[in-house]
Amino acid sequence: MQCRLMICFLQVMKVEEGMTPEIYATSVVPIGAMFAMTLWLGNTAYLYISVAFAQMLKAIMPVAVFVLGVAAGLEVMSYKMLSIMSVISFGVLVASYGEININWIGVVYQMGGVVGEALRLIFMEIFVKRKGLKLNPISVMYYVSPCSAICLFLPWIFLEKPKMDEHGPWNFPPVLLILNCLCTFALNLSVFLVITHTSALTIRVAGVVKDWVVVLLSAVLFADTKLTLINLFGYAIAIAGVAAYNNCKLKKETSRDTSDDSNPESSQRQESQPLTSR
């Protein structure tokens, strides 16, 4: 809704053209479905595990993205990347071992959300590389949000709505919901602005800092969060692996950009390609 308001009514931003029904059906719909899966399973996990522990489990995300990327032919297996994935996995295992009140149902939900987010990123990369259509984050939200809303609405009717009816009249605090929506939109918009005015490195470093802030603040604000030294030690190992993974990805992107700049005919050929499904 916020994207449509900014694009259609306020005309603050412009959506890139080139979207076709075929591309929407084959690319945007899977991305929206995986985004809905991430939201549904990830938010449900908070009913069973603490915010800090859920954040620690999210550190396994690069492993899921890399494994699925190798399966999809987008990543190449190497000893260096395998070592980094092993470090991240070991760190998450140590952090999980140090969790006092572990709930395996919550762990399964959180891992399902991680898989959904990894699949969403894989579909996004396929969307950009193989479909030839590049969108900024605002345009992505503009196209993906309606599809995600439908994917969340359908299971809500059969799974969540009966439980809500059992507890009597619904009670939705409008102010709280509006603030939640505005925070979510502000987060996505800030990512877009940071990448636009700085680089991908800045947002990745900020993401690592954000993860630590979430873990520490949740320990202060929520009574059910009890961190141990083993928790923090394992999470530190996982974050070190994530930082190494980000560094490898950025070096690869930098070398690719350098090679594209040194070959203007190749870049011109890519820019002249039609924005249609191949």
WOMOQUI-V96074 format. One record per residue. RES is the residue in one letter. SS is DSSP state (hx for helix, st for strand, lp for the rest). BURIAL is b if it has 24 or more other C-alpha atoms within 12 Angstrom, else e. D_LAST is the distance of its C-alpha to the last C-alpha in Angstrom with 2 decimals. Layout:
BEGIN
RES SS BURIAL D_LAST
RES SS BURIAL D_LAST
END
This chain:
BEGIN
M lp e 30.84
Q hx b 31.68
C hx b 28.26
R hx b 28.52
L hx e 32.10
M hx e 31.25
I hx e 28.31
C hx e 29.58
F hx e 33.33
L lp e 34.32
Q lp e 31.39
V lp e 31.79
M lp e 28.10
K lp e 25.05
V lp b 21.66
E lp e 18.71
E lp e 16.97
G lp e 13.35
M lp b 13.24
T lp e 12.18
P hx e 13.51
E hx e 10.30
I hx b 9.48
Y hx b 13.22
A hx e 13.59
T hx e 11.09
S hx b 11.80
V hx b 14.99
V hx b 16.95
P hx b 16.84
I hx b 17.79
G hx b 20.53
A hx b 21.78
M hx b 22.16
F hx b 23.86
A hx b 26.20
M hx b 26.93
T hx b 27.84
L hx b 30.15
W hx b 31.77
L hx b 32.54
G hx b 33.28
N hx b 35.70
T hx b 37.34
A hx b 38.11
Y lp b 40.44
L lp e 42.71
Y lp b 43.55
I lp b 43.26
S lp b 44.22
V hx b 41.98
A hx b 42.81
F hx b 42.00
A hx b 38.69
Q hx b 37.82
M hx b 38.85
L hx b 36.61
K hx b 33.63
A lp b 34.20
I lp b 32.55
M hx b 29.15
P hx b 28.08
V hx b 28.92
A hx b 26.72
V hx b 23.77
F hx b 24.34
V hx b 24.82
L hx b 21.71
G hx b 19.77
V hx e 21.23
A hx e 20.35
A hx e 16.65
G lp e 16.71
L lp e 16.67
E lp e 20.41
V lp e 22.78
M lp e 26.14
S lp e 29.10
Y hx e 32.80
K hx e 32.77
M hx b 30.15
L hx e 31.84
S hx e 35.13
I hx b 33.84
M hx b 32.44
S hx b 35.85
V hx b 37.71
I hx b 35.79
S hx b 36.29
F hx b 39.94
G hx b 40.50
V hx b 39.14
L hx b 41.31
V hx b 44.35
A hx b 43.74
S hx b 43.46
Y hx b 46.62
G lp e 48.45
E lp b 47.54
I lp e 50.75
N lp e 49.58
I lp b 46.41
N lp e 44.96
W hx e 42.50
I hx e 41.12
G hx b 40.12
V hx b 38.68
V hx e 36.47
Y hx b 35.27
Q hx b 34.59
M hx b 32.71
G hx b 30.58
G hx b 29.84
V hx b 28.99
V hx b 26.51
G hx b 24.93
E hx b 24.69
A hx b 23.29
L hx b 20.51
R hx b 19.84
L hx b 19.61
I hx b 17.30
F hx b 14.89
M hx b 15.34
E hx b 14.55
I hx b 11.31
F hx b 10.59
V hx b 11.63
K hx e 10.41
R hx b 6.85
K hx b 6.07
G lp b 8.27
L lp b 10.93
K lp b 14.36
L lp b 17.19
N lp b 20.85
P hx b 22.72
I hx b 24.25
S hx b 21.03
V hx b 19.80
M hx b 23.13
Y hx b 22.92
Y hx b 19.80
V hx b 20.53
S hx b 24.30
P hx b 24.56
C hx b 22.38
S hx b 24.49
A hx b 27.64
I hx e 26.92
C hx b 26.14
L hx b 29.46
F hx e 31.38
L hx e 30.91
P hx e 32.46
W hx e 35.02
I hx e 36.41
F hx e 37.16
L hx e 37.96
E hx e 39.20
K hx e 40.77
P hx e 43.38
K hx e 44.56
M hx e 44.86
D hx e 46.87
E hx e 49.25
H lp e 50.28
G lp e 51.43
P lp e 50.30
W lp e 47.22
N lp e 47.91
F lp e 45.14
P lp e 46.58
P hx e 44.78
V hx e 45.56
L hx e 44.19
L hx e 40.94
I hx e 40.47
L hx e 41.22
N hx e 38.75
C hx e 35.94
L hx e 36.94
C hx e 37.03
T hx e 33.53
F hx b 32.20
A hx e 34.32
L hx e 32.91
N hx b 29.27
L hx b 30.38
S hx e 32.47
V hx b 29.61
F hx b 27.63
L hx e 30.78
V hx e 31.72
I hx e 28.40
T hx e 28.55
H hx e 32.15
T lp e 32.33
S lp e 29.69
A hx e 27.84
L hx b 30.94
T hx e 33.16
I hx b 31.32
R hx b 31.18
V hx b 34.90
A hx e 35.64
G hx b 33.85
V hx b 36.18
V hx e 39.17
K hx e 38.12
D hx b 38.00
W hx b 41.55
V hx e 42.78
V hx b 41.48
V hx b 43.21
L hx b 46.47
L hx e 46.65
S hx b 46.03
A hx e 48.93
V hx e 51.12
L hx e 50.16
F lp e 49.74
A lp e 52.62
D lp e 50.54
T lp b 48.97
K lp b 51.10
L lp b 49.79
T lp e 51.35
L hx e 51.47
I hx e 49.37
N hx b 46.73
L hx b 46.64
F hx b 46.85
G hx b 43.90
Y hx b 41.83
A hx b 42.76
I hx b 41.53
A hx b 38.19
I hx b 37.80
A hx b 38.67
G hx b 35.84
V hx b 33.43
A hx b 34.66
A hx b 34.11
Y hx b 30.54
N hx b 29.85
N hx e 31.52
C hx e 29.37
K hx b 26.12
L hx e 27.45
K hx e 28.58
K hx e 25.18
E hx e 23.56
T hx e 26.42
S hx e 26.07
R hx e 22.34
D hx e 23.19
T hx e 26.07
S hx e 24.12
D hx e 21.61
D hx e 24.68
S lp e 26.31
N lp e 23.44
P hx e 22.99
E hx e 21.08
S hx e 18.28
S hx e 18.25
Q hx e 18.46
R hx e 15.48
Q hx e 13.41
E hx e 15.05
S lp e 14.36
Q lp e 10.55
P lp e 9.57
L lp b 9.10
T lp b 6.39
S lp e 3.77
R lp e 0.00
END
